[in-house]
Amino acid sequence: NKVTIQSPATVANLVCGFDILGMALDQPYDIMEVRKLDKPGVIITSLDGFPLPADPAKNTAGAPLIEMLAELDQPIGFEVIINKQIKPGSGIGSSAASAAGAVVAANHLLGNPFSKEDMVRFALFGEKVASGVKHADNIAPCIYGGITLIRSIFPLDIVSIPAPRLYVTVVHPQIEVRTSDARQILRKQVLLKDAIRQWGNIAGLVAGFVKNDYDLIGRSLEDVIIEPVRSMLIPGFDEVKAKCKEAGALGGGISGSGPSIFMLSKDLATAQQVETTMKAIYTRIGLDHHTYVTTI
Ligand code: HSE
């Protein structure tokens, strides 16, 4: 009655698809141990330095389990031990990894009574605790794997998008951007001409993934609505993007609500060159940073 799982980091938005597109990364991932208890309740223990709320109702792993248990209506509970490797506030789906991981592990221990869609529905309560808003663009790829489109949240409508092999380089400049703050600063209205351009990019990106068309993927990684506002929170953003493209990246942008920046490349050598470029920029600026080169 115990299981240990790896719950992966995710990149939400994929530049133009705010709140509707996301992809799972091979690494980093949280390691979570979940145990079924014979009495009701949820116990959360965090193994490392990151201060996570111990009250399960306020914890991104705890809140989804409380919802799951309420629906099950059995006198059981869960204990979760989280070894967090994905830094909270880094923009690569740390809260989603906790929420999705807890739900997937608990469902496994119960004999998988719930569907993937049910698990997304429960895990969304973790995002609500973390950022005040139920967005599924980290949760869905964390549970489904690969690239997912969240066509709708109410009702849930999740579509897996096939994609060619892609390498991902992520840089996390060591500042913290809270998702709630990064959402607060967004304008509530968009111009029709911007919306049209964004629709073109989203459709182009999805078509590029499906058709294995790397050039189309690269051209479509453009965001005229969210990035111009949020990029102001990330030192060096414009330079990182421009120089990484010069280094051969297909394109990229802010990962989720930031401050991490991700770039997609066609091959490993380019992805490593992109990493070198990112490191050089943040070393020059004098900002501590952490990088990953991984795949989807
Ligand atoms: N779509 C969300 C946002 C993702 O950009 O606010 C947060 O990780």
Residues whose N, C-alpha, C, O or C-beta is under 5 A from the ligand:
A	BS01	HSE	A12 F18 D19 H135 D137 T179 G256 S257
